[in-house]
């Protein structure tokens, strides 16, 4: 499996780091021993919403070549959803097996047309901004509609990572990762949308 973590100016670092730290632990399980990932962006340097500079490993790679594309949120999403060059690049994620976002990352997925006909979620304070992009805005902490999985506000990033680990490698793997990171909390809610008997 090959994962793309998409970053941009104005990202909330915890949105990225919470999911990243959990999901790359898939490599410790035999079926994902060959796990690969890239931290990607539209430029060779981005800054989070507090000014922390991050240097991505790849600049504007073809996102259609990844199995899972993850988009975090942050204040930068509000204006970036109108950046046609960035959104055009992000549309390549439509070919991925899994499209995942947390917090206002779903606004970027929406602007790229990746939430059409889907139920999705975001930070509760951004629900109205998400409405034009999707079929329905869900209230659950995680909404899983087909191959699109969206998470709520910032702290959901860890829960979302654990959910994806469980989905891909099984609940025993998710429990093992929870133990590794000393995470004592139980997931508060997942909304799985079924289409034609399949998730």
N, C-alpha and C positions, 0 to 999 in steps of 0.2 A: 504494500500500500504506500502511496505517495501523497503527502499532505502539503497544501499551500496555506500558509498563514499570511493574510493580507494586512499590511499596515499602511498608515497614512498620517499626514500631519493632523494633530488634534485628536489622536486616538487616546482612549483611556487605557493606561498600561495594564491595570488589573484585569480589564476585559480580555486582553491578549494573554497575559501571563498565567492567569488562573486556568484557562482552558489548555494552553500550551503545555504547562508543567504536568497536567494530568494526562493528556492524550498521548504525549510522546512516551509515557511509561508503557504503552502497548508493546514497545520493543522488548520488554522483559518476558513476554509470553511467546511460546514457541511458534504459534501461527502468525505472529507479527514480528518475528526476529529480523526480517528484512525491511522493516519500516524505514521510510525515508521522508524527509520534510524539508521545505524551504520557507524562509521568512522573505516575503515578497513585498514590493512597493513600486510605485510609479517613479521614484527617484532614488538616488543612492544614499539619501539620508532623510529621515523623518523625525519629527519631535512630537512627543506626547503632549497632552493638554497641560502639563506642568513644566514643559521645557526639556524633559529628558530626551537626549538624542539617541536614536537607534539607527544602526546601519544594517539594512536588509542584505541578505545573501544574494538575492536575485532582483533585477529591475525589469519590470514588465514582461515576465515570462508568459508563455501561452498557458492560460489557466485550464484549457480543455485537456491538458495532459495529466491532470491530477485526479486522484480518486476522491479526495475530500478537499473542499475549499472552505476555509474558516474566515469570517469577517467580524472583527470586534466592533465596538461602538466608541463613542466619544463625541465631544462637541464638534469636532471636525466634520462629522457626517451631515450636519445641517446644510452646510454650503457645498460639500463635496458631491452631494446627490445631483447637483446641477452642473458638475464638471463633465462635459461630454466625453473628453478623452479618457478620463478615469472610468466612467460608467461603461464606455465602449469596451475597454479592457476587461472590466469585471464581467461583462456578458459572457465571456469565455468560460466562466464557471458553470454555465448552464449545461455543459457536457459532463460535469463531474458526477460521480455516483452519489455523493453526499454533498449537500450545500448547507452550511451551518453558520449561524450568526448568534451573537449575544448582544443584549442591550440595543442601542440604536444602529448597530451593524445591519439590522433588518431594513432600515431605511435605504441603505445602499443596495441591498439585494432587490428591494422594491423598485428603486429607480432604474435598475438594470433589467427589470421585467421578470425577475426570477421568482416573484411571489404571486404572479397572476393565477387566479383561481384557487389560491392556497389560504389556509388559515395560518396566522403567524402571530408572534408576540414581540414585545420590545420593552424598554423601560416604561413603567406605568405613566411617567410624565410625558412620554412621546407617543402615546396611543393615538391621539388625533392626527399626528403627522403620518402615522403608518396607514391609516384607514384607506387613503386613495390607492394604495399599492397592492392591496390583497383582498381576498374574498371576505375575510372576517378577522378581526383582532381578538385573539384569545386572552383570557385572564390567567391561565395557568402559568406556572413558573417556566415550564418548557412546553412548547407545542411542536409536535412531530407530525408533519403532513407529507406523506410520500417520502421523497428523498430530501425534503427540506426540513431542517430542524432549527428552530429559533428559540432563544432564551430571553428571559426578562432582564432586569437591571443588573448592574455591575457584579454583585456578589454571586449571581447565577452562573458565572463563568466556571467555577469549580464544579457545581452540580451538573452543568451541561457536559463538562469533560467526563465526569463519572458516568453520566447517562450514555454517552457515546462509547466509552470503554465497555460498558455492560452490553450495549447493542452489538458491538463488533466482536468482542472476545468472551462475552458471557458474564453473568452476575458474580461468579466466583472471582473473576479477574477484577471486576469493579470493587468488590469487597477487599481484595488484596491491595489495590491502589489506595483505597480509603485508609487502610491500616498503615501503609507506607507514609502517607502524608498526615497521619494522625488527625483524620477528619471525622468528628463524632456525630455529625448531623445527618438526618435522614431527608431524602428528597421530599419536598412538600407537595409537589403536584406535577404530573405529566399528562398532557392532553394528546392522545394519539388519534389522528383522524384516519379513518378507514375508507378506502375507495374500492368498491367491487370486491370486498373481502380481503384486500391486500393493504398493508400499511405502506 
